[in-house]
Amino acid sequence: MELMIILSSLLVSAFLCLIVRQRTLIESFSVLASLVAFIFSIKTANIVAVSGSFSPFIFLRVDALGAIILLIISLVGLATSIYSISYLREETKKGIIVFSQVRQYYILLNLFLAAMLFAVTANNPIFTWISIEATTLTTAFLISFYNKPHAVEAAWKYLIINSIGLLLGFFGTLLFFTPLIGSEGSGFTTWATLLANVHHFNPAIAKIAFVFVLIGYGTKVGLTPMHTWLPDAHSKAPVPISALLSGVLLNVAFIAILRFKLIVDSSIGAMYSQKLLLIFGLASILVASFIIFTQKNYKRLLAYSSIENMGFIAFGFGVGGIGIMAALLHIIYHSLVKSALFLLAGNVFLKYSSTKIANTRGMITVLPATGVLLLLGMFFITGFPPFGLFFTKIGIISAGFQTHPTITIIAIFAAALLFVGFLKHFIAMSFGDKTENIPIQRKFDLLIFIPLILLSIAIFLSFHKPAFLVALLAEATRQ
């Protein structure tokens, strides 16, 4: 019942946004739907923390891993829904967008959230693929939201690359069904059904299937070298959507990879999948770290940071051991902090009317609260102590030294390089003489309050974790 309420609330909200003509009602429906989804996600996560899994009926199921991502989607979804009200009103006031675009935005936002929530709760690999493909369709229109040539180009690039990637992922998914050929059953194949039939899986086919899945869904995750769409898409989309793309969607696709990894590991052992994750993870860390130095756009800077962090997560699952727990925590911290950073970047854009680093100067003077929070988020996202991502990177690196010391040293070098690059750009933006003709921000509203809440939660979780979250992390690691 809880899962149906979560999904139906967002779908009903999308429908109401379609037929209603009053802006206040559209905003209210979207926030209310996200709030309902968040409340029932907490309830579902508590059930899973106690029972280990939750399946109200055969089509939907939430395990510990799914419950963690469910909480992330609903929390960041609620935050971005609330933030969008002030953000889009500011853009409307400036004449950047009109009411028809606002309505389109909220319709697609609700559908996007519903698709992600269904992806992590679907009890069938095909349903998971369909819902992740649905996120591609909804977000393609959101990336081209402003109807500018570069935004439309980024949307087509995103649509084509991800569609091809997911097509490869679909082929890999079908190969995972080969152990079921000739077996009797009800016709509905769950993740548990595939796992129960791994002893029929041909090792060669298992390896090929996982390669297709990793490349296919890895395209959506933004792993190198399939990452080329990500910086363009994340920098051209409206800021709240960029927060969802970087902070949430990448994790949803990565969870699909992990579910297939569990099946492959049960069939041929963990070493094969771990080696592949190490390769793609290290490549992502290296590429992002070097490219960040040359960035001239702060939204693209944050986008490349997502590639680096997803690389570290893949690296953590690749080294295994304590790296798995660290990678799961890394997912949580990165989702909260990266979403907050993109929302703060939205504040900067509204004030400076530019996403170029060279045009953004004196941020601490012009936007005191936003500037301080951005610097705080920068230290958090780069793994500076005493924040949570420092401890997760230490955990991943510690596990890496035990199994792959050489490539772990390379990863450390890349992480240090990324920190220097981030520090260079953020110091240039924050200090010095402010850009001419930019008034100083005085008021404290939702545009600052929402990212402050997300950062506060991330900092709180760095030092204390609720009992139910500890139980979910322990069960997800055990799996």
C-alpha positions in Angstrom: 0.0 0.0 0.0 2.8 2.4 0.9 4.5 2.0 -2.5 1.3 2.5 -4.4 0.6 5.7 -2.5 4.2 7.0 -3.3 3.9 6.3 -7.0 0.2 7.3 -7.4 0.6 10.6 -5.6 3.2 11.8 -8.1 1.3 10.5 -11.1 -2.0 12.2 -9.9 0.0 15.4 -9.3 1.3 15.3 -12.8 -2.3 14.9 -14.1 -3.6 17.7 -12.0 -0.7 20.0 -13.2 -1.9 19.2 -16.7 -5.5 20.3 -16.3 -5.1 23.2 -13.7 -4.4 26.7 -14.9 -3.5 28.4 -11.6 0.2 28.5 -10.8 -0.2 28.4 -7.0 -2.3 25.2 -7.3 0.3 23.6 -9.6 3.1 24.4 -7.1 1.0 23.2 -4.2 0.1 19.9 -5.9 3.8 19.1 -6.7 5.0 19.9 -3.2 2.2 18.0 -1.6 2.9 14.9 -3.8 6.6 15.0 -3.0 5.8 15.4 0.7 3.5 12.4 0.6 6.2 10.4 -1.2 8.8 11.4 1.4 6.6 10.5 4.4 5.7 7.0 3.0 9.3 6.4 1.9 10.4 6.9 5.5 7.6 4.5 6.6 8.7 1.9 4.0 12.4 2.3 5.0 11.5 1.6 8.6 9.6 -1.6 7.6 12.6 -2.8 5.5 15.0 -2.0 8.4 13.0 -4.4 10.6 12.0 -7.1 8.1 14.9 -7.0 5.6 12.6 -6.5 2.6 9.1 -5.3 1.8 6.9 -6.6 -1.0 3.2 -5.7 -0.9 2.6 -7.7 -4.1 4.7 -9.4 -6.7 5.3 -6.4 -9.0 7.0 -4.2 -6.4 9.7 -5.0 -3.8 12.0 -2.9 -1.7 15.2 -4.3 -0.1 17.7 -2.5 2.0 19.6 -1.1 -1.0 16.3 0.0 -2.6 15.1 1.6 0.7 18.3 3.8 0.9 17.8 5.1 -2.7 14.1 5.5 -2.1 14.8 7.8 0.8 17.3 9.8 -1.3 14.9 10.2 -4.2 12.0 11.3 -2.0 14.1 13.7 0.2 15.9 15.4 -2.7 12.7 15.4 -4.7 10.8 17.2 -1.9 13.7 19.7 -1.6 13.8 20.5 -5.3 10.0 20.8 -5.5 10.0 23.4 -2.8 13.1 25.2 -4.2 11.6 25.3 -7.7 8.8 27.6 -6.5 11.1 30.5 -5.7 13.5 29.7 -8.5 11.0 29.6 -11.3 9.2 32.7 -10.0 12.4 34.6 -10.1 13.0 33.4 -13.7 9.4 34.4 -14.6 9.9 37.8 -13.1 13.0 38.3 -15.2 11.1 37.2 -18.4 13.2 34.1 -18.9 10.2 31.7 -18.9 6.4 32.0 -19.2 3.5 30.2 -17.5 3.2 27.4 -20.1 6.8 26.4 -19.4 6.2 26.4 -15.7 3.3 24.0 -16.1 5.4 21.8 -18.4 8.2 21.8 -15.8 6.0 20.6 -12.9 4.3 17.9 -15.1 7.7 16.5 -16.1 9.2 16.9 -12.6 6.4 14.7 -11.1 6.8 12.1 -13.9 10.6 12.1 -13.5 10.3 11.5 -9.7 7.7 8.7 -10.3 9.9 7.0 -12.9 12.9 7.0 -10.6 10.9 5.7 -7.6 9.5 2.9 -9.8 12.9 2.0 -11.0 14.2 1.2 -7.5 11.0 -0.6 -6.4 10.3 -2.6 -9.5 10.6 -6.4 -8.9 11.4 -7.2 -12.5 14.5 -6.3 -14.5 12.4 -5.4 -17.6 10.3 -3.0 -15.5 13.5 -1.5 -14.1 14.8 -0.9 -17.6 11.5 0.6 -18.8 11.4 3.0 -15.9 15.0 4.1 -16.3 14.3 4.7 -20.0 11.2 6.7 -18.9 13.6 9.0 -17.0 15.5 9.6 -20.2 12.3 10.8 -22.0 11.1 13.1 -19.3 14.5 14.7 -18.6 15.3 15.2 -22.3 12.4 17.8 -22.4 13.6 19.3 -19.1 17.2 19.7 -20.4 15.9 21.6 -23.5 13.5 23.5 -21.2 14.8 27.0 -22.2 14.6 26.2 -25.9 18.1 27.7 -26.6 20.3 26.1 -29.3 22.9 24.8 -26.9 20.2 23.4 -24.6 18.4 21.6 -27.5 21.8 20.2 -28.7 22.5 18.9 -25.1 19.1 17.3 -24.9 19.5 15.5 -28.3 23.0 14.4 -27.2 21.6 13.1 -23.9 18.7 11.4 -25.6 20.8 9.6 -28.3 23.7 8.5 -26.2 21.6 7.3 -23.3 19.1 5.6 -25.6 21.9 3.7 -27.3 23.4 2.9 -23.9 20.2 1.6 -22.5 19.6 -0.4 -25.7 22.8 -2.2 -24.9 21.7 -2.6 -21.3 18.4 -4.1 -22.5 20.3 -6.7 -24.6 22.4 -7.6 -21.5 19.2 -7.8 -19.5 17.7 -10.3 -21.9 20.9 -12.4 -21.7 20.3 -12.7 -17.9 17.0 -14.5 -18.7 18.8 -17.3 -20.6 19.0 -19.6 -17.5 15.2 -19.6 -17.4 14.7 -20.9 -21.0 12.8 -24.2 -20.8 11.9 -23.8 -17.1 8.3 -23.8 -15.9 7.0 -20.8 -14.0 4.2 -18.2 -13.7 5.7 -16.1 -16.5 6.6 -13.2 -14.3 10.4 -13.1 -13.6 11.6 -11.3 -10.5 15.1 -10.4 -9.4 14.9 -13.3 -6.9 13.9 -15.7 -9.7 17.1 -14.8 -11.6 19.2 -15.2 -8.5 17.6 -18.6 -7.7 18.6 -19.9 -11.2 22.2 -18.7 -11.4 23.4 -22.4 -11.3 22.0 -22.7 -14.9 23.9 -19.6 -16.1 26.6 -20.3 -18.7 29.7 -18.5 -17.3 30.6 -17.1 -20.8 27.2 -15.7 -21.3 27.2 -14.3 -17.7 30.4 -12.4 -18.5 29.1 -11.0 -21.8 25.7 -10.1 -20.2 27.3 -8.1 -17.4 29.6 -6.2 -19.8 26.5 -5.1 -21.8 24.7 -4.2 -18.6 27.7 -2.3 -17.2 28.2 -0.3 -20.4 24.5 0.3 -20.9 23.5 1.4 -17.4 27.0 2.9 -16.9 26.2 5.3 -19.7 23.3 6.6 -17.5 25.6 6.6 -14.5 28.1 8.7 -16.4 31.1 6.4 -16.1 34.0 7.1 -18.4 34.2 6.9 -21.4 30.3 6.9 -21.7 30.2 10.2 -19.8 30.3 12.7 -22.7 26.6 13.6 -22.5 26.7 14.4 -18.7 28.4 17.8 -18.5 26.3 19.3 -21.3 23.0 18.0 -20.0 23.6 18.9 -16.4 24.8 22.4 -17.2 21.9 23.3 -19.6 19.0 21.9 -17.5 17.1 24.1 -15.0 19.1 24.1 -11.7 16.6 22.0 -9.7 16.7 19.4 -12.4 20.5 19.4 -12.5 20.4 18.7 -8.8 18.1 15.6 -9.4 20.2 14.4 -12.4 23.5 14.6 -10.5 22.4 13.8 -7.0 19.7 11.2 -7.6 19.4 9.8 -11.2 23.0 8.6 -11.4 22.5 6.5 -8.3 19.2 5.0 -9.6 21.1 3.7 -12.7 24.0 2.4 -10.5 21.6 0.4 -8.4 20.5 -1.5 -11.5 24.2 -2.4 -12.1 24.5 -3.6 -8.5 21.5 -5.9 -8.8 22.9 -7.6 -11.9 26.3 -7.7 -10.2 24.8 -9.8 -7.4 23.5 -12.3 -9.9 26.8 -12.5 -11.8 28.8 -12.8 -8.6 26.6 -15.7 -7.4 27.2 -17.4 -10.8 30.9 -16.9 -11.5 32.4 -15.2 -8.4 32.9 -11.6 -7.6 36.3 -11.1 -9.1 35.1 -10.5 -12.7 32.6 -7.8 -11.9 35.0 -6.2 -9.4 37.7 -5.8 -12.0 35.4 -4.2 -14.5 34.1 -1.7 -11.8 37.7 -0.9 -10.8 38.6 -0.1 -14.4 35.6 2.1 -15.1 35.8 3.7 -11.6 39.5 4.6 -11.9 39.0 6.0 -15.5 36.1 8.2 -14.3 38.1 9.5 -11.3 41.1 10.3 -13.5 39.3 12.0 -16.4 37.1 14.1 -14.2 40.0 15.2 -12.0 42.1 16.5 -15.0 39.2 18.1 -16.8 38.1 20.1 -13.8 41.2 22.2 -14.0 40.2 23.6 -17.3 36.5 24.3 -16.6 35.1 27.7 -17.2 31.5 27.0 -16.2 30.6 26.3 -12.6 27.7 24.0 -13.4 29.9 21.9 -15.7 32.5 21.9 -12.8 29.8 20.3 -10.5 28.9 17.9 -13.3 32.4 16.6 -13.7 32.6 16.3 -9.9 29.6 13.9 -10.2 31.6 11.8 -12.6 34.5 11.6 -10.2 32.2 10.7 -7.3 30.4 8.0 -9.2 33.9 6.7 -10.1 34.8 6.5 -6.5 31.6 4.6 -5.7 32.3 2.1 -8.5 35.9 1.9 -7.2 34.5 1.1 -3.7 32.3 -1.8 -5.0 35.3 -2.9 -7.1 37.7 -3.3 -4.1 35.0 -5.0 -1.9 35.4 -5.5 1.8 35.0 -2.3 3.8 34.9 -0.5 0.5 31.3 -1.6 0.0 30.0 0.0 3.2 32.0 3.1 2.4 30.6 3.2 -1.2 27.0 3.0 0.1 27.7 5.9 2.5 29.4 7.8 -0.3 26.1 7.5 -2.3 24.1 9.1 0.5 26.6 12.0 1.2 27.2 12.7 -2.5 23.4 12.8 -3.2 22.7 15.3 -0.5 25.7 17.6 -1.0 25.8 17.6 -4.8 22.0 18.5 -4.8 22.7 21.3 -2.4 25.6 22.6 -4.5 23.5 22.7 -7.6 20.7 24.6 -5.8 23.3 27.1 -4.5 24.6 27.4 -8.0 21.1 28.4 -9.0 21.2 31.2 -6.5 24.5 32.4 -8.1 23.0 32.2 -11.6 19.9 34.2 -10.6 22.1 37.0 -9.2 24.9 37.1 -11.8 22.9 35.9 -14.9 25.9 33.9 -16.0 27.3 30.4 -15.3 30.8 31.4 -16.4 33.4 31.3 -13.6 35.1 34.4 -15.0 31.9 36.5 -14.7 31.3 35.4 -11.1 33.5 37.4 -8.6 33.1 38.6 -5.1 30.4 35.9 -4.3 31.0 36.2 -0.5 30.2 39.9 -0.7 27.3 39.7 -3.1 25.7 36.5 -1.7 27.1 36.1 1.8 24.9 33.1 2.9 25.1 31.4 -0.5 28.9 32.0 -0.8 29.6 30.5 2.7 27.4 27.5 2.0 29.1 26.9 -1.4 32.5 26.9 0.2 31.3 24.6 2.9 29.8 22.3 0.2 33.0 22.5 -1.8 35.1 21.2 1.1 32.5 18.5 1.7 32.2 17.2 -1.8 36.0 17.0 -2.3 36.5 14.8 0.7 38.0 17.3 3.2 38.0 16.3 6.8 35.9 16.1 9.0 33.1 15.7 6.6 31.5 12.4 5.6 33.0 12.0 2.2 36.5 12.2 3.8 35.7 9.1 5.8 34.1 7.2 2.9 37.1 7.9 0.7 39.4 6.8 3.5 37.3 3.5 3.7 37.5 2.9 0.0 41.2 3.7 -0.2 41.9 1.5 2.8 40.1 -1.4 1.1 41.9 -0.6 -2.1 45.4 -0.8 -0.5 44.7 -4.3 0.7 43.9 -5.6 -2.8 45.1 -3.1 -5.5 47.7 -0.8 -4.0 49.1 0.6 -7.2 45.8 1.8 -8.7 44.7 3.0 -5.3 47.7 5.4 -5.2 46.6 6.7 -8.7 43.1 7.3 -7.3 44.6 9.2 -4.3 46.6 11.4 -6.7 43.5 12.1 -8.8 41.4 13.0 -5.7 44.1 15.4 -4.5 44.3 17.0 -8.0 40.5 17.4 -8.0 40.6 19.2 -4.6 43.2 21.6 -5.9 41.1 22.3 -9.0 38.0 22.9 -7.0 39.8 25.2 -4.6 41.3 27.2 -7.4 37.9 27.9 -9.0 35.9 28.5 -5.8 38.5 30.9 -4.4 38.4 32.9 -7.7 34.5 33.0 -7.5 34.2 33.8 -3.8 36.8 36.5 -3.1 38.2 39.6 -4.7 36.3 42.6 -6.0 32.6 41.9 -6.8 31.4 42.0 -10.4 30.2 45.5 -11.3 26.5 46.4 -11.2 25.6 43.4 -9.1 23.6 44.4 -6.0 24.3 42.7 -2.6 21.7 40.0 -1.6 20.1 40.8 1.8 17.1 38.5 2.1 17.1 34.9 3.4 14.5 32.8 1.6 13.8 29.3 0.3 16.6 29.7 -2.3 19.0 29.5 0.6 17.0 27.6 3.2 16.5 24.4 1.1 20.2 23.8 0.3 21.1 24.7 3.9 18.8 21.9 5.1 20.4 19.4 2.7 23.9 20.3 3.8 22.9 20.2 7.4 21.5 16.7 7.0 24.7 15.6 5.3 26.8 17.1 8.1 24.6 15.5 10.8 24.9 12.1 9.1 28.7 12.5 9.0 28.8 12.2 12.8 25.6 10.4 13.7 23.4 7.9 11.8 19.9 6.9 12.9 19.4 3.3 14.0 17.2 2.4 11.1 19.7 3.8 8.6 22.5 1.8 10.2 20.3 -1.3 9.9 19.7 -0.6 6.2 23.4 0.0 5.5 24.4 -3.3 7.3 21.8 -5.3 5.4 22.7 -3.7 2.0 26.4 -4.5 2.7 25.6 -8.1 3.6 23.7 -8.5 0.4 
